[in-house]
Amino acid sequence: MSIASPANHGSAWRERSIVPGFGISFGIIVTALSLIVLIPLAALVLKAASAGPADIWALASSPRVLGALRLSFGAALLAAFVNLVFGVLIAWVLVRYEFPGKRFIDAAVDLPFALPTAVAGIALAAIYAPNGWIGSLLAPLGIKIGYTPAGVLMALIFIGLPFVVRTVQPVLAEMEAELEEAAALLGASRWRTVWSVIVPPVLPAAMTGFVLAFARAVGEYGSVIFIAGNVPMVSEIAPLLIVIRLEQFDYAGAAVIGVLMLVLSFIIILALNLFQGALRRRLGHV
Amino acid sequence: MSVLLQIDNAARQFGSFAALKGVSLAIEPGELVALLGPSGSGKTTLLRLIAGLDFLDGGRIAFDGVDGNALSLRDRRIGMVFQSYALFRHLTVRDNVAFGLRARPRQERPPSAEIDRRVRDLLALVQLDGLEGRFPSELSGGQRQRVALARALAIEPRVLLLDEPFGALDAKVRKDLRAWLRDLHSRTGHTTVFVTHDQDEALELADRVAILHQGRLEQVGTPDAIYDHPATPFVCSFLGETNRLPVEVQGGQAWLDDQPVYAASTTNVIGPADLYVRPQHLKLDRPDVSPLAGVVEFVRRHGAIRRAEVAIRGLSKRLDVDIGGEIAPSHGERVGLRIQKAHLFAAA
């Protein structure tokens, strides 16, 4: 057998590689991605398009829909930010310190993943409602959490908590304690050590956790509706609006709101990912 | 004789394990001192105590007469090169080296043009000019180590501490760096303490070698002093290969099986003792006139020399004998051995 000339190998858009299996793995992922993600989303867009431009615009510009989108995305971003700060702190404590009950807390971090979201929502509502354990203590002070946008935020923080912890934890665990010792011996203050030695390597992982927590929070439904109170224009989230449309058999209307959420999410997540990519390059090889 | 670093009775306990059991050592300005010992001997513990990264359970460490406990890490002015180098991976070589200067409080911080100049000078000193913009992941092991060294030197340290400076490098780079470090030390004169488990490294590099064993200081001295006059059996066997002969000392003679094998006139050891002989101090002799005779069982090449293993009757271990220029005995040949030089210690 003669050895084929290099020109016969591969097409112009893929490099030759000694790692085999590009063709079959590419085929599998395109099929899987189509069946699971692309085709359902395309169907969603098609359904939304069936509503007609006038209806779409009327829906998209209605104050109730805009209010719900604003709450959903605003609360999701805020919740992701809160989770970013607390997630890094929790990961830090879990990696750096030994204390009784550490394993218990480590396991408890994952509970928001495991719990059915409705259970979480009912539990939060029971505690933070004006007649709940904590809610009843806050009520005399004029602070209301249950059945307000603050309740929505609370639920979104709850369900997004594990993401940042779990993305940051391995990075922190891998970071040698010697880096901090080196910084201290070089004369860096504690604050400077944290800020210029510990934070930069953790940042890309923390951003990944932030994006995941945000994405999860935007689409969250089950836990929110029990504590939100669902007052239109005040504490009504966009996913709830979709369910309401569905219950009224207005499938096109539901699809339009769905597409709006899809587009907004895609733009925000793309922007965050681009930012994260730039961050990684700037911080160089971490 | 001034003392820069005074260690008095330093002790450190980890749980039930005593890592250091009262070590005292005085280091003078400009000295290059090696802390030598096997793993678990406490040498890295001692280095971390000097750096202030760990706390003494007993004793005292003073810098220029000031108790280390009274000094913050910054005021100790310790330049430390970690075994893992501990470079900041997200910073370039330039920013790594400049870290200590930029971390100074505002009123002590040099202007940024001055920092740039000092960084350039240091990188030239460690022969890394042109690599300022690289990240640590883009450097070889030897280059990383020199970045770590430049970073430590940038703060103008009172003492430079090196933890296993050549541990992670391959043999060729180790040799080159050793000579280079020796040269750098003679040019810059930084007081330096380095930890190693490699005897050759310690003997070749250091002005003085401190040998640690099981948390105690066994001996301190110049390389020649400790090699030629080991104070303990441990030092003797740790510094190089040795043959151990169980002997009986009587009347200024060391006896092995009723044969006088070594004239021990200068020792005050009497009775059962161990005679430590290095392979190069055993010379081949005629078997009929020699008190120590045996049969050659192996002859192997050992770098520049050849080494014969000679089985002696009554000894469980064969003796290693270095053979220089003379014709090597053949396998199974009967040879006599003459001990030129040996160290005698009372049997434990």
Interface residues (C-beta under 8 A of the other chain):
Chain A: E176 E178 L179 E181 A182 A183 A184 L185 L186 G187 A188 S189 R192 S196 V197 P200 P201 L283 G284 H285 V286
Chain B: A51 G52 L53 L73 R74 R76 I78 G79 M80 F82 S84 A86 F88 R89 H90 L91 T92 F99 G100 A103 R104 F135 S137 E138 R151 A152 A154 I155
